[in-house]
């Protein structure tokens, strides 16, 4: 299967690293007596999510802070809608007071994007060599899922990820969040129909780990909850 996209060369160094680590993890599964590239993909995904957890934590906390002050922002926007300069000043004062930054959640995502794209290119056309790349019900990780279970799981876990990101938010949900919550899972599930099973397995595993991390941060590591206590 040919490597997709026009940016394969750009992410080639990351792809080589990912391929080497994936091969090493497969060797580990052989040592453990359960040789499986599917298990190696899961282990690699968990390892990546563990390494980028500080960035994920920062991003989620920033989102929670912005969600928390949305009612106050809406009041400022309504009150000063005819005076944009004052409105911007009041909003900046609110950001400083609440320790929120509308741009702080973007930087962690930008830092993680090369890793995500490197993983994408790695698994899209990974050479499994002489090993049988079967896993569970999947006859081949390099081919699409014949029973469409993984595409369904990719859509379902993407939807659950969106829900956990919004947990604790007010009922005032803007149109953009509705698009993310309902349209994105459908889109992800649809494109997963044509992706190799190994790549979709990575996406599903990433979502599951992301959900666990989000629930952990919401429950045990939420600065706003500690301040309110």
matplotlib code that plots the C-alpha trace (Angstrom):
import matplotlib.pyplot as plt

x = [0.0, 1.4, 2.2, -0.6, -0.3, 2.3, 4.1, 5.5, 9.1, 8.5, 7.6, 10.1, 12.5, 9.7, 8.3, 11.7, 11.8, 8.3, 8.9, 12.0, 10.2, 7.2, 9.6, 11.3, 7.9, 7.0, 10.2, 9.1, 5.8, 7.9, 9.9, 6.7, 5.4, 2.6, 4.0, 1.6, 1.9, -1.5, -0.4, 2.8, 0.7, -1.3, 1.8, 3.3, 0.2, 0.1, 3.8, 3.3, 0.2, 2.2, 5.2, 2.9, 0.7, 2.1, 1.1, -2.3, -2.8, -1.9, -4.3, -7.2, -6.7, -6.7, -9.9, -11.5, -10.5, -12.0, -15.2, -15.5, -15.4, -17.7, -20.7, -18.6, -17.2, -20.7, -21.7, -18.8, -19.4, -23.0, -22.4, -19.6, -20.7, -20.7, -17.3, -14.8, -11.8, -13.2, -14.6, -11.1, -9.7, -12.3, -11.8, -8.0, -8.6, -10.9, -8.2, -5.6, -7.9, -8.9, -5.5, -7.0, -5.4, -7.4, -4.2, -2.6, -4.4, -3.1, 0.6, 0.4, -1.6, 0.9, 3.7, 1.9, 0.9, 4.3, 4.1, 0.5, 1.4, 4.5, 2.5, -0.1, 2.5, 4.2, 1.1, -0.5, 2.2, 4.2, 6.1, 5.2, 7.8, 7.4, 5.2, 1.5, -0.1, -3.3, -4.9, -8.0, -10.7, -8.6, -7.0, -4.4, -3.5, -2.4, -5.9, -9.3, -11.5, -13.8, -16.6, -16.3, -15.9, -12.9, -14.4, -17.4, -15.2, -13.2, -16.4, -17.7, -14.5, -14.1, -17.6, -16.9, -13.6, -15.6, -18.1, -15.4, -13.7, -17.0, -17.7, -18.3, -19.2, -22.3, -25.3, -24.5, -22.8, -21.9, -22.3, -18.6, -18.7, -21.8, -19.9, -17.0, -19.2, -21.5, -19.9, -16.3, -17.1, -19.1, -16.3, -13.7, -15.8, -16.3, -12.6, -11.7, -13.6, -10.7, -7.8, -5.6, -6.7, -3.4, -3.9, -7.5, -6.4, -4.0, -6.7, -9.1, -6.4, -5.4, -9.0, -9.4, -6.2, -7.3, -10.6, -8.9, -6.5, -9.4, -11.4, -8.3, -7.6, -11.3, -11.5, -8.1, -6.1, -8.4, -7.0, -10.4, -11.8, -8.9, -9.3, -13.0, -12.5]
y = [0.0, 3.4, 6.0, 8.7, 12.5, 15.0, 15.4, 11.9, 13.1, 15.9, 13.4, 10.7, 11.1, 10.6, 7.7, 5.9, 6.3, 5.1, 2.1, 1.1, 1.4, -0.6, -3.3, -3.4, -3.7, -6.6, -8.2, -7.7, -9.5, -12.4, -12.6, -12.6, -15.5, -13.5, -12.3, -9.7, -6.5, -5.6, -5.7, -3.8, -1.0, -0.8, -0.6, 2.0, 4.1, 3.9, 4.8, 7.9, 9.1, 8.6, 10.6, 13.5, 13.4, 16.7, 18.4, 16.7, 17.9, 21.5, 21.5, 20.0, 22.3, 25.3, 24.1, 23.7, 27.2, 28.7, 26.7, 28.0, 31.6, 31.4, 32.9, 35.9, 36.3, 36.3, 39.0, 41.2, 40.7, 41.6, 44.7, 46.1, 44.9, 48.5, 49.3, 46.6, 48.2, 48.2, 44.7, 43.4, 45.2, 43.7, 40.2, 40.4, 41.5, 38.5, 36.1, 37.5, 37.3, 33.7, 32.5, 31.5, 31.9, 31.3, 30.4, 28.2, 25.1, 25.4, 25.1, 21.6, 20.4, 21.9, 20.2, 16.9, 17.1, 15.9, 12.9, 12.1, 12.6, 10.5, 7.7, 8.1, 7.6, 4.8, 2.7, 3.5, 1.7, -0.3, -3.3, -6.2, -8.4, -12.1, -11.9, -12.6, -9.2, -10.7, -9.6, -10.8, -10.9, -9.0, -11.2, -8.5, -5.2, -4.0, -4.4, -2.9, -4.5, -7.0, -6.7, -2.9, -3.2, -1.0, 1.9, 1.7, 1.8, 4.7, 6.7, 5.7, 6.5, 9.8, 10.7, 9.7, 11.7, 14.8, 14.2, 13.8, 17.0, 18.8, 17.3, 20.0, 22.5, 24.5, 23.6, 26.6, 24.8, 26.8, 25.5, 24.7, 22.3, 20.6, 20.1, 18.5, 16.3, 14.9, 15.5, 14.5, 10.9, 10.3, 11.6, 9.6, 6.4, 7.0, 7.5, 4.5, 2.2, 2.6, 2.8, -0.2, -1.9, -1.2, 2.6, 2.4, 0.3, 3.0, 5.7, 3.6, 3.0, 6.6, 7.6, 5.1, 6.4, 10.0, 9.3, 7.8, 10.7, 13.2, 11.5, 11.4, 15.1, 16.0, 14.0, 14.2, 17.0, 20.0, 23.2, 25.0, 22.2, 22.5, 26.2, 25.9, 23.3]
z = [0.0, -1.0, 1.5, 1.5, 1.3, 0.2, 3.5, 3.9, 3.5, 6.0, 8.8, 7.5, 10.5, 13.0, 10.9, 11.1, 14.9, 15.2, 13.0, 15.0, 18.3, 16.9, 15.7, 19.2, 20.9, 18.6, 19.6, 23.3, 22.6, 21.1, 24.3, 26.3, 24.2, 22.6, 19.3, 18.0, 16.0, 17.2, 20.8, 19.8, 18.2, 21.5, 23.6, 21.3, 21.5, 25.3, 25.4, 23.3, 25.3, 28.5, 27.1, 26.0, 29.1, 30.5, 27.2, 27.3, 30.9, 30.1, 27.1, 29.0, 31.9, 29.6, 28.0, 31.4, 32.4, 29.2, 29.7, 33.3, 32.3, 29.3, 31.1, 32.2, 28.7, 27.2, 29.6, 28.7, 25.0, 25.4, 27.6, 25.5, 22.0, 20.7, 22.1, 20.9, 22.4, 25.9, 25.4, 24.5, 27.6, 29.9, 28.4, 28.9, 32.5, 33.0, 31.5, 33.8, 36.9, 36.2, 34.9, 31.5, 28.1, 24.9, 23.1, 25.7, 24.6, 21.0, 21.8, 23.3, 20.3, 17.8, 19.6, 19.5, 15.8, 14.4, 16.7, 15.6, 11.9, 12.2, 13.7, 10.9, 8.2, 10.1, 10.4, 7.0, 5.1, 7.7, 6.5, 8.8, 7.2, 7.4, 10.5, 10.2, 10.9, 12.2, 15.5, 17.2, 14.5, 12.0, 9.4, 8.5, 10.2, 6.8, 5.3, 6.2, 8.9, 7.1, 9.7, 10.2, 14.0, 14.2, 12.2, 14.5, 17.5, 16.1, 15.7, 19.1, 21.0, 19.2, 20.3, 23.9, 23.8, 22.9, 25.7, 28.3, 27.1, 27.7, 31.2, 33.7, 31.0, 31.0, 28.8, 26.6, 23.8, 20.7, 17.2, 16.8, 19.8, 18.4, 15.1, 16.9, 19.1, 16.4, 13.0, 13.7, 14.9, 11.8, 9.6, 11.5, 11.3, 7.5, 6.6, 8.9, 6.5, 4.0, 6.4, 7.3, 10.5, 12.2, 11.8, 13.1, 16.0, 16.9, 16.7, 18.9, 21.5, 21.5, 22.1, 25.0, 26.7, 26.1, 27.8, 30.8, 31.0, 30.8, 33.5, 35.7, 35.2, 35.7, 38.9, 40.6, 39.0, 38.5, 39.8, 39.9, 42.1, 44.5, 44.8, 45.4, 48.2]

ax = plt.figure().add_subplot(projection="3d")
ax.plot(x, y, z, "-o")
ax.set_aspect("equal")
plt.show()
